[in-house]
Structure formats: structure tokens, C-alpha cells
Amino acid sequence: MNETNTTSQKNKNKYYNNYNKNNKNKIPVIQTSSVTIPDSVTALNEIKEKIIGGIQSSKANKARQTKENPGIRETREPKKITEIKEVKEIREAPPPVQVKAPPPVQVKTPAPASVQIPETETDTGPKIEIVGVRFKPVGKIYFFSPGEDRYAANDKIIVETSRGLELGYIAIPNKKVSAGKVAQPLKHILRRASEEDAARAERNKKNAKDTIKIANDRIKFHNLGNLKMKLIEAEYTFDNSKLIYYFTADGRVDFRDLVKDLAAIFKTRIEMRQIGIRDQTKAVGGLSICGRPFCCNSFLQDFAQVTIKMAKEQNLSINSSKISGACGRLMCCLKYEHEAYDHLSKDTPKINSIVEVSTGETGVVTESNLLTGICKVKINHKAADAGEIAVKPFPKKNLKIIGFMKNEQEHLYDKK
């Protein structure tokens, strides 16, 4: 058995020796541009050392060149990516803060009383010149471009509108305003109105009133009176191209047959406009309960929103007959003083407020007058159980609000 193993071992050694003799010059190698790297660990280590040495020598050469020639800038090499096990953050100190000295304060000396300083406008945008034009004695004001002409108040002019040519009156003379406050482009004034134009406008008003009687007859013929259709006003345009009727009704009205009849009679275009009860009062006019003409017919251009809350804040009686106008709506004059009452109510104790007076006593506000600033306070004495309660007037500046009563049965001493 041992002899057999020895023989096989000898055969293997003989085979390997012959193989090495035949393949001695066939060891695989890796060719590079400068170094031949044999396929072995020792050769790789030698090549690594040569590469590192070449890098270090190149750095030394560059440093020497930089010292000899300061004008040559040192180029930065890309950073090597290595595995970092421990990361330490090194924060640079912030740069010193440069504190600037405050600018010198410019003290302006007050101007003498005789010198008038003009007011500066906050709007510094472009300016355009406009004029305001009215077409009715109490109506909206529309802006037009005056061109190079100058106009005074109440001058009569001819302008072109969406309804055609119209005769208007100058309500606002030439004035420069910010371009952003006016809808552009503005229409130009065509010309000044002559005496013939004024006479024609008056003739149109008279003819328009005469057509109301004929129109009412046609309304009855078409049984539109059952819908409570009532004509209020009629007007011609300046060039007689259109006849406009203003009417009131409880609901929608089908007036197509009526328009056909009126167009055949007057030989012009007919336009029907339904208006509200407030517009009717403005067109008709009259005297209010104060004895003066209606505000809407005298100077109001638009109708402001009026609520019942405004009457309550002014301590008015909530009686529809006393706070309503001739139109059946709340009177427009309730709006006039609303801002003043709203401002005064902010610092005046309300009714049922628990207050402390200047004498140190406490009580409940039973009545307050916003205009005079006097509040009536029900004083609660220590002997309140005996019924010794007095009501005294106090200025609002001597009152301090400390609470509020939810109902009349709630006593002041329950608060304490």
C-alpha cells in the first residue's frame, strides 16, 4: 500500500515539473503605458509605492515652481474619498460684526405761521385731466376728457354716450386726478352746447311728457294695468333716436306688444325700464316729515344701505311710521349720523352694565345718552334689602365697567 502511494506522488511531481518547464515564459502580465505589472501581490505593492512616490514628487515640483514664480497659481487637486470612521465638525468663528454708526438726525425747524406748506399727495402716479358731467339735476357724475378746452361749472356741453348724443352739465370743472382712479379710455367732449341745442333739449322734455298719456291708454288696452304697471317718467334722447319709459310694477311684465304699438305711433325706438319704489320717490319728489324736500331728490346721488340697527343705536323708537320715509323704506338720514354714534358707543357703558362710580359705589346702568355722555345708574346701597335704591346721573368718564347683567332678576350682590 505504501509503495503505491509513493509511486503516485512521484508521478505527480514529474507532471508538474514538465508543466513548469513548458510554460515558464507564459505568465500573464498587465501592460500599462509606463509599468508592466505581473500578476502577483508583491508586484502590485511595488507599483503602488511607485505611484505614491510619483504623486509626492509632483507636489514638490509644483511647490518649488510656485515659490520661484509667484504669478503662477497653485491648482487644487480633487479631494480623495476615504472612509471616515469618526467625523469631527470644525466650525469657523463668525466674522466680526461691523456696527454702523446711526445717521445724523436732521432736525427740521418749524415753518413760520405766514408760510403755507403745500400738502403732498401720496399718489405719485401719472395724472390725467378730467371733467365731471351730469345729465340730470340730481344724478351720477360721469368723467370725460376735456381735451385742450377749459370748462366752468354748469356749462352745457354735448357728449356721446351709450344711448347716443346727450346734453349734459359740467359738475366738476377741469381737474387732474390719478390715472388709476378713472376707468379708461375716457370719451371726449364733442363741443359746447349752443342756444339751439338747449332749446331742443327743452322741447324734447315737453314732448316726452305728452307721450305718457298715450302710453297709459295703450297699457289699459293691453290689460297691463291689472299687473299694477305704472308709468313714472319718460324722456327722449337728445337726437330723438330713442324714447325711454320708466315704470314700476309688483313683478315681471311682458310688454312686448306694448313696445310694438308705441314704436308704430312715435316712429322711434322704445325702451322700457322697471325701477324700484325708492327711484320712484326720487323722480317724483316731495316733502319729508322734517319739512324739507326729499334728500334723494335734492342732493343724494346713490342710495346707501340703511338697517334697523342704525335706529337702535341712535335710541330711536322702533316704529315704522316714525323711521320710514315716503317711499315706505327706512329714512336715508339714519345713515348720516351712524358713524358718530358708532364711535361714541365704543366708550360708553351699555344698558344693564354693572359699573363702579367715582364714589366707590356700584350700580347698574339703566339709561345712556351717547351725545351728552351722561348715564343713569341705579345705585345699590348696603341696605338694598330694605328697598333703598336710587337712580343718579353720572358722566361716562366717572364710570368703570366691572360686569354685565344677563337679566333683570339678577342682583348686583350675586356678582360679588
Secondary structure, DSSP 8 states (H G I E B T S, - for coil): -HHHHHHHHHHHHHHHHHHHHHTTT---EEE-SS-EEESSHHHHHHHHHHHHHHHHHHHHHHHHHHHH-TTS------------SS--------------------------TT-------S--S-EEEEEEEESSTT---EEEB-TT----TT-EEEEEETTEEEEEEEEEEEEEEEGGGS-SS--BEEEE--HHHHHHHHHHHHHHHHHHHHHHHHHHHTT-GGGT-EEEEEEE-TTSSEEEEEEE-SS----HHHHHHHHHHHSSEEEEEE--HHHHHHHH--B-TTSSB-HHHHT-SS-----HHHHHHTT----HHHHB-TTSSB-GGGGTTHHHHHHHHTSS--TTEEEE-TTS-EEEEEEEETTTTEEEEEEE-TTGGGT-EEEEEEEGGG-EEEEE-SSTT--HHHH-
